[in-house]
């Protein structure tokens, strides 16, 4: 009779989700869409570094801007690169190793040709001219006297943020290797990157996708990486001197470069050394002392005030010697900077100790400084430096080495006793000539000990008596 009218059937949209066709009316649609979104976000997070790194172009001009520097016998080598005006950039320690006395016509210079390949033929030149050799910051700028066009693609620009970087250098004096990565951390002087390298990459450029320079590789970012590379050939994470330091030096007049280095080292001490603890503090202290000594040697070759000359000797004594050095009522900026880094060097080497293990009385130290013509601001800055070291508990390089020795000496002695006893046992058990017994003991003691000794015990226990 009466029939209910059926509404026209409207096709329901079919939505493809990760290979499945799901009806939009399904109760599971929202959940699957959320899963789809989450998976998409996760995939972007994990693939973005590769996508961004792929944007770093590898062109012929880029490869030709990187050079391998080596001695005539090729026993010593490193990397260098040129910026747009043809200036060659490398590390100061590279220049010291390969160029003892300019113009260094014996320096062998080869250009990068192909990624993963050896360097090209030797470039003829008539020597080099050093524009800047900043040993305390470990970089050098030189000009090459050559007829070839060696202008590079790398640019010195104002600092800018870029997560994705790359380094390009000659590992082990062999293949030109590109390593992509990012900046893991930084301080006022260095970038600690995830780009990797081996010995030979010192002086390599660290650059962004537009070829603007981010830094210059100077060493491994950690002592563990350096040791693993030395003994096992592993690649280490690169540490790089920040490119803005190079840019700032080029803008700084020659007469003010020592002041710039002293103030830069002080900034690095505050941002990169004093803020660390444990073994990291020890190894950063070692690096800081190397930089300080390099600057000290350069300062001693220039005309300094008697105040500054006296301050340069503080680092070899306990920090409480500082108040005894007379400072004029209005010291110049260089003298004030030298005083700060000399105190920092003394604290890093000797620790905050007056003698033996007796720490400095900070109140007395500050009171003695206030009796001198130093300004209250300078006294407070020096006192705060000592206070920070006292608070950190750092003992200084010398006492840290002694404490480590005392800590590990019993374990090392125990190991040597066990090792020696096992070799003595092998020598006593093995039958035959003395030479045969010595060889057997040496093989077991040096080849996979103690596993070799355990295998020897098993073998002797199963051997039939003769």
Secondary structure, 3 states (H helix, E strand, C coil): CCCCCCCCCCCCCEEEECCEEEECCCCCHHHHHHHHHHHHHHHHHHHHHHHHHCCCCCCHHHHHCEEEEECCCCCCEEEEEEECCCCEEECHHHHHHHCCCCCCCCCEEEECCCCCCCCCCECCCCCEEEEEEECCCCEEEEEECCCCCCCCCEECCCCCCCCEEEEEEEHHHCCEEEEEEEEEEECCCEEEEEEEECCCCCCCEEECCCCEEEEEEEEECCHHHHHHHHHHCCCEEEEEEEHHHHHHHHHCCHHHHHHHHHHHHHHHHHHHHCCCCHHHHHHHHHHHHHHHHHHHHHHHCCCCCHHHHHHCCHHHCCHHHHHHCCCCCCCCHHHHHHHHHHHHHHHHHHCCEEECCEECCHHHHHHHHHCCCCCHHHHHHHHHHHHHHHHHCCCCHHHHHHHHHHHHHHHHHHHHHHHHHHHHHHHHHCCCCHHHHHHHHHHHHHCCCCHHHHHHHHHHHHCCCC
